[in-house]
Amino acid sequence: MTDPLRRRAAPLRMRRRRLVTPDPLLPREVPAGSEAVVVGGGIAGVSAAVVLAERGVRVTLLEAADHLGGRLGAWPHTLSDGTVAQVEHGFHAFFRQYYTWRSILRRADPQLSFLWPVGHYPVISARWPDEDLSGLPAAPPFNLLALALRSRSLSRRELTSADPDAGRALLAYDRATTTAELDGVDAASFLDRLGMTERTRSMLFEAFARSFFCNQGDLSAAELVAMFHYYFLGNPEGIAFDAPCTDHATAVWQPLWRYLTSLGAQVRTGARVTAVHPDGAGWRIEGPAATTTRHLVLALDPGALRAVVTGSPALAAAAPRLHAQCAALRVAPPFAVSRLWLDRDVAPGRAVFSAVSGQPTLDSVTVYSRLEEPSARWAAATGGSVLELHSYSCAEPDATSAAAALRAELAVLWPETADATVLDRYDRLEATAPAFPPGTAGTRPGVRTDARGLRVAGDFVETPYLAGLMERSSMSGVLAANDVLAELGAAAEPVDGIPQRGLLAGVPALRGARGRHAAAR
């Protein structure tokens, strides 16, 4: 019998885990003539399409936009000097525990040569000294101890006076237990209980929580704890991340498009799907690229999925659970992006990427002219700089107002930008990210639906394994592909992930946290 203490200590060995292992007795290839349609050309859809096409499935990928990528997409924007620049939905960090997504990317670039490490990672504020999250030990719990020792915000008194059960909850992530205890609580209330000062909470938790496109009061505490485990306390790769040295179209989507077509897949952009209907043993897809298929993967953002499903009357009878889940899907508040081409450089010590805390609108600043080659070339030729300002949960009514607020808040943090002339700009405000409000665990769609042959993928989909943001998208796409492969009698694609339980998982609450949280609901 295994010693219970040894079983509890197992999570201390934080390392990459195999979550899905292919059955060696099953064939890798699918039967001849197998086909599937994937709707949505973002990370989830392309991940599903890649795995299916590699196994011999005849894949058709339909994307509504004129480019692939979803929220990681990029498209051309012509500057006033005639330069054609690629603009995007905002900076994306390619964390090193994104095992599934990196595996998909390696199909087109085996060495991931387009990724550069982002070394310096500060959290900046107009009120308090910066916090530097770079250089921490990779392995938990040593990263937590190092952060506590060197943090300029977190005091020893706060550590000793923090609510022990709230602290235990951060260290004891377990999907079932964490959901039961904390899903009905909002992240703001949970952080109130943790008992940190305003400074510590702002510098160490606010920027982290808002990076999931929600304000603390609108985010489930269970989701906050899960993501804290995924990115910090359970992450064997450390908090360091990489970023592309060029735009997303050049680095990611054009190579993956070429790879898919080399496998015989059809990729159609500008092909918006308006509805799907049961059609005998398969599905009929309506829209400019109307078609039928036996196997259908809907890999859309939550709002688009809700529109397609609720706009498909016959689907309510064929998949009543999916229909109800999609009708209840919540979309996060809009995020805003403002790309600025300035007539001068910013101060030499500015980091490539800075998280921002304490500002009403501005959540991050990226100096693209120090990150990606096309922007660096423009800056070298003009003496200027290229910045991107990002608001993850924006209350401004339109892109113009959001851009003005972002620029004003930047001038407070980086005074050298106050008098800079904006030579060109690109502003965008959109609401396509998922929301994870309190009390919604178990209400979102899973990969497998209650309709035969229909799967769902995306960063809001409930999967059996913990992942976040881009990795959750890619993992859900691969799991959707695996479900198709299982129906066709082929072996699954392997899936790796981080340890799925926290350092103190299984250690009981000290003062009956479950009852207190229940009362708080």
C-alpha positions, 0 to 999 in steps of 0.5 A: 500500500502507498504511504499517504504521506508519499502520495501527498508529496508526489506533486512536489516532483513537478515535471511534465506529465503524459496525459493522453497515451496512444494505444499501441495496438491501434493503427495510426492511420484512419480508414481510406475515405475518412473526412471531417470539416473544422469550422474556425481557423484559430489555434483550436481549429488548426490544431484539430485540422493538423492532427486529423490531416496527418492521420489521413483524414480529408480535412476541410478547414473553414474560417470566416476571416480572410486570414487564419489565427483567431485572436492570434491572427495578423493582417496587413495595415499600410502606414502613411509612408507606404510601409505595410505592417502586420497588426494583431490582436495584442501581444501573446506570450508563448509560455514553455509549458504550452506543450500541445501548442508547441508540438503543433508549431513544430510541424512547421518549424521543428526548432521553433526558431521564430521564438525568442526568450523574453528575459525581463518581465516587470510589473509596473505601476505609477504608485509603487516600485516595479516587481520583476518576475523574471529569473525566478527558479523554475521548480515549485515550491522554490519559485514561490519561496524566491518570490517571497524573499525578493518581492518589493511588495510582499512583506514577511508580516503579510505572509505570517498574517495571511488567511491560512485556508485561502493560502492553502487553496492557492497551493492545493489545486485539485479540480474537484475540490477547488471547484466545489470550494471556490467556483461560487466565489468571485476572485475579488472576494477570495483575494480579500480573504487572503488578506494582502495589502493593496500594494501586494494585491495590485502588484502580484495578483491584479495584473495576473487576474486581468490577463484572463480578460476579466475583472476580479469581481467577474472571475471565478475564484476557482478559475483564478486558483487553477490559472495560478497553479497552471502558470506558477505553482504547478508549472515545471518550466518556470514563469519565463516565456518566449515571443515571436521575432516576427509577426504572427502571420509570417511566424505561425499561420503561413507556415501552418497553412502550407503544412496543412495543404501539403497534407491534402487539407483544404483551407478556405478563408472568408467562409463564414458558417451560419448554421449547422443541421443534422443530415442523416448520419452527418451534418449539413453546414450552411454558409458561403462554403456550404458542405456536408460531413460525417465529422464536424468540429466547431472551433469558434470563439464563444460568441460565434459558437453561440450564434451558430448553435442558437441559429441552428433550430434543428440542433436544439433537438439533436443536441439539447445539452449543447444548445443550452450550454451555448445559449448560456455562454458568456463573453468577456468585456471587450479588450482594446489594442492600440499599436503606435508608431512614434517619432522617437524611441522610449527610454533604453531601460524599458522592458520589451514587455511590461505588465501594468497594475493600478491603471484603469485601462492600460494592462500591458505595454510591448515595445515591438521595435525591440521584439520583432524584426519588421518593427525593428527595421522601421524603427532603425530607418526612422529613429522612432519606436513601435509600441503596443498598448493593451487593455484586457478588460476595457470599459471605454465605449469605442476604440478611439476612446480606449486608445486615448485613455491608453495613451494618457496612462502610458504618459504617466508611466513612461513620461518620455512618451508624453511629447512623442508624435504619433506617426501612425496608429492602429486601434481595435476594440473587440469582445471575443474572449471567454468569460469565467464568472463565478458559478459557471463551472460545469455549464460550458460545453465539453469537447464531446457533445450530445450529438454524434459526430459533433465536437467543440474546441476553444479556450472556453471549452471544459477539458479533462486536463488543466491548461490555459489560454493558447494551450487550452485552445490547442489542447481542446483541438487535439482532444476533438481530433482524438475523439474523431480518431477514436470513432474511426478506430485510430490511435490518439495523438499524445497529449502532455501537460503540467502536474494536475494537482497542487503542492498541498492537494489533499491537505484538509482546510485548517478552519473549515473553509468549505463551510465559510465559502458556502456561507459567502455564497 
